[in-house]
Amino acid sequence: MPPRKIPVSSPDIGERERGYVMDAVRSGWVSSLGAYIGRFETAFSRYCGTEHGIAVSNGTTALEVSLKALGVGPGDEVVVPALTFAAAAAVVVHVGAEPVLADVHPEYWCLNPEALARAIGPRTRAVIAVHSYGHPCDMDLILAVCAGRAVDVLEDCAEAHGARYRGRPMGSMGRLGTFSFYGNKIITTGEGGMVVTNDGALAERIRQLKDHAMDPGRRYYHFEAGYNFRMTNPQAALGCAQFERIEEFLAKRRSLLEWYREELEGIDGIRLNPKMEWAEPVNWIVCVELAESRSAEARDAILAALADRGIDTRPFFVALGEMPPYRGARKVGARTEGTPVADRLSRTAFNLPTSTTLGREDVARIGEALREVLNGP
Ligand SMILES: *Cc1c(COP(=O)(O)O)cnc(C)c1O
């Protein structure tokens, strides 16, 4: 019998989740009105240390409605890290602006503040600071670069629920923060997202934009072309239950990373998730960076060999500048044009299974398989 297949990620849904979702369904409030929405918004925004939370349909629409609320549009540029999930660049295109790709930092893989400083020009309106793979950006440096320049900082926290930067929670430092609750994120609502902010006027504008931009004082009068980016009440019910378990999930994810470090100890030429001294990262997903000399083909052969052993993995994101919609975008490194760090990571790094449902024995099996594949039998 072949060994059990270990997926790279699987949601952790229990009795509490089933209870809340059934309650929402039984109540009849199955669209986007209902008690769980406000409850989820309040609980989660408090956790982020922000005054307002607006639940939306997913992490991508959270980003798009945020850019729209900031007034970003045609003729504007938005700086995006050169290595991240493509949604952060796609939304810039969708609001009619242009993404500029700034390289990531070689130590912690998020937007490099020096590259950001070089990327900002007269048309720059905003920067999307993505806290990638659970590690925070260096927010003080990013905020300092943008200060006095009319460049808004939007934090994309889709991969970093619960992480902290110098004690401050994700989403509380920029003008806006966005989260995703997709099935592979730290907590899930199936599909879902949230925008958090301390700016009451912006929060109100986002609340209206995501709900067809209907004038609160005049029904069916739409003050601009709005969106339907709403979350449903059963999704929010799932979110409430997941949120009540977030500390349990984060603790289990910490253990998983410690187990991986133990299992993979002594293997030459690999590096796992970074941690800068100013950061309290979370383990959204276990990352392995191979030596710089490895080719993308060698990395992919490693992933194929792990798949043969029943272990699901995923390659790092493809550097945005390599893909058709962003090939023509301006690419800026810390000292050079081009994005060498993003290009290298996208070729040499990959992710290992990271579900809170995994046990120590699963990690041992994965560690043994990786050791075999990297060192030969
Ligand atoms: C997952 C993710 C998103 C998009 O979230 P969805 O809910 O899937 O739309 C955006 N940005 C980053 C960095 C992500 O990891």
The ligand as an SDF file (V2000), in Angstrom:
LIG
                    3D

 15 15  0  0  0  0  0  0  0  0999 V2000
   -3.8860   34.6570   -0.4420 C   0  0  0  0  0  0  0  0  0  0  0  0
   -3.3060   35.9900   -0.7460 C   0  0  0  0  0  0  0  0  0  0  0  0
   -4.0930   37.0050   -1.3190 C   0  0  0  0  0  0  0  0  0  0  0  0
   -5.4480   36.7850   -1.9010 C   0  0  0  0  0  0  0  0  0  0  0  0
   -6.3840   36.2920   -1.0640 O   0  0  0  0  0  0  0  0  0  0  0  0
   -7.7040   35.5690   -1.6670 P   0  0  0  0  0  0  0  0  0  0  0  0
   -8.5730   35.4940   -0.4770 O   0  0  0  0  0  0  0  0  0  0  0  0
   -7.2630   34.2500   -2.1830 O   0  0  0  0  0  0  0  0  0  0  0  0
   -8.2530   36.4540   -2.7300 O   0  0  0  0  0  0  0  0  0  0  0  0
   -3.5310   38.2620   -1.4570 C   0  0  0  0  0  0  0  0  0  0  0  0
   -2.2690   38.5120   -1.0890 N   0  0  0  0  0  0  0  0  0  0  0  0
   -1.4810   37.5560   -0.5790 C   0  0  0  0  0  0  0  0  0  0  0  0
   -0.0970   37.9180   -0.1720 C   0  0  0  0  0  0  0  0  0  0  0  0
   -1.9700   36.2570   -0.4080 C   0  0  0  0  0  0  0  0  0  0  0  0
   -1.1660   35.3090    0.0900 O   0  0  0  0  0  0  0  0  0  0  0  0
  1  2  1  0
  2  3  1  0
  2 14  2  0
  3  4  1  0
  3 10  2  0
  4  5  1  0
  5  6  1  0
  6  7  2  0
  6  8  1  0
  6  9  1  0
 10 11  1  0
 11 12  2  0
 12 13  1  0
 12 14  1  0
 14 15  1  0
M  END
$$$$
